[in-house]
Amino acid sequence: MSDQKQLHRDTIWPVRAFACPVCHSFTPFEADRCGTCGSAVGLHLPTRAMVALDGDAAQGDGQRWIRCTQN
């Protein structure tokens, strides 16, 4: 295999598709709302799961998680 092909092969990373927890439509991880149903969503990093938000927070793991304000 050529060096260029090997470099390309070694730099491809798998991409994970996320689904809206309400309607199960594809939702990019950087989205703050589902494009299909409009639900407020966020990515819960410890579980790597998309969660529905109630206001600016979500309940999970027995804790209240708040939305990150960094953009």
PAMITOR-809832 format. One record per residue: x, y, z of N, C-alpha, C in turn. Coordinates in steps of 0.2 Angstrom, whole numbers, padded with zeros to 4 digits, always signed. Layout:
% PAMITOR-809832
XYZXYZXYZ/...
This chain:
% PAMITOR-809832
+0004-0006+0000+0000+0000+0000+0005+0006+0000/+0003+0011-0004+0007+0017-0004+0006+0021+0002/+0011+0025+0004+0011+0029+0010+0005+0034+0010/+0003+0037+0005-0003+0041+0005-0009+0037+0007/-0010+0031+0004-0016+0027+0005-0016+0025+0013/-0010+0023+0015-0009+0021+0022-0011+0027+0027/-0008+0033+0025-0010+0039+0029-0017+0040+0030/-0020+0040+0024-0028+0041+0023-0031+0036+0028/-0029+0030+0027-0033+0024+0031-0032+0025+0038/-0026+0028+0040-0024+0028+0048-0028+0035+0051/-0030+0039+0047-0033+0045+0049-0040+0046+0049/-0044+0040+0046-0051+0040+0046-0053+0038+0053/-0058+0041+0056-0061+0040+0062-0068+0038+0062/-0070+0033+0065-0077+0031+0065-0082+0037+0068/-0088+0038+0065-0092+0043+0067-0098+0039+0070/-0100+0042+0076-0106+0039+0079-0112+0043+0077/-0118+0040+0075-0124+0044+0074-0128+0044+0080/-0131+0050+0082-0135+0050+0088-0142+0051+0086/-0147+0049+0090-0154+0049+0089-0157+0054+0094/-0162+0057+0092-0166+0061+0097-0170+0056+0102/-0169+0057+0108-0172+0052+0113-0180+0053+0113/-0183+0058+0110-0190+0058+0109-0193+0055+0103/-0191+0057+0097-0193+0054+0091-0189+0049+0087/-0183+0049+0090-0178+0044+0087-0175+0046+0080/-0176+0052+0078-0173+0054+0072-0166+0056+0073/-0162+0056+0067-0155+0057+0067-0154+0064+0070/-0149+0066+0075-0148+0072+0078-0141+0073+0078/-0137+0078+0075-0130+0079+0076-0129+0080+0083/-0123+0078+0086-0121+0079+0093-0121+0086+0095/-0119+0091+0090-0119+0098+0092-0125+0102+0092/-0131+0098+0090-0137+0101+0089-0140+0103+0096/-0144+0108+0097-0147+0110+0104-0155+0108+0103/-0157+0107+0097-0164+0105+0096-0164+0099+0091/-0169+0095+0091-0170+0090+0086-0173+0093+0080/-0170+0092+0074-0173+0095+0068-0180+0092+0066/-0182+0087+0069-0188+0084+0067-0194+0086+0071/-0193+0085+0078-0198+0086+0083-0197+0092+0087/-0191+0095+0086-0190+0102+0090-0189+0101+0097/-0188+0095+0100-0186+0094+0107-0179+0097+0108/-0179+0100+0114-0172+0102+0116-0168+0096+0118/-0162+0095+0116-0158+0090+0117-0151+0092+0119/-0147+0087+0122-0140+0088+0123-0136+0082+0124/-0130+0082+0123-0126+0076+0124-0123+0075+0131/-0125+0069+0134-0123+0067+0141-0116+0064+0140/-0111+0067+0141-0104+0064+0139-0102+0058+0143/-0104+0057+0150-0102+0051+0153-0105+0045+0150/-0111+0045+0147-0114+0040+0144-0114+0040+0137/-0112+0046+0134-0111+0047+0127-0118+0045+0124/-0123+0048+0127-0130+0047+0125-0134+0054+0124/-0138+0055+0119-0142+0061+0118-0148+0060+0123/-0149+0066+0127-0154+0066+0132-0159+0072+0130/-0165+0071+0132-0170+0077+0131-0169+0081+0137/-0170+0088+0136-0169+0093+0141-0176+0096+0143/-0176+0097+0149-0182+0100+0152-0180+0107+0154/-0181+0112+0150-0178+0119+0151-0171+0119+0149/-0167+0120+0154-0159+0120+0153-0156+0115+0156/-0160+0110+0159-0157+0104+0162-0160+0097+0160/-0156+0092+0162-0159+0085+0161-0157+0081+0168/-0162+0076+0169-0161+0072+0175-0157+0066+0172/-0152+0063+0176-0149+0057+0174-0144+0055+0179/-0143+0049+0180-0138+0046+0185-0139+0049+0192/-0146+0050+0193-0148+0053+0200-0145+0060+0201/-0143+0063+0196-0141+0070+0196-0145+0075+0191/-0144+0081+0193-0147+0086+0188-0141+0089+0184/-0141+0088+0177-0136+0090+0173-0139+0097+0169/-0134+0102+0169-0136+0108+0166-0132+0109+0159/-0135+0113+0155-0132+0114+0148-0126+0118+0149/-0121+0116+0145-0115+0119+0144-0116+0126+0141/-0113+0131+0143-0114+0138+0140-0109+0140+0135/-0104+0136+0134-0098+0137+0129-0101+0135+0122/-0100+0139+0117-0101+0138+0110-0095+0138+0106/
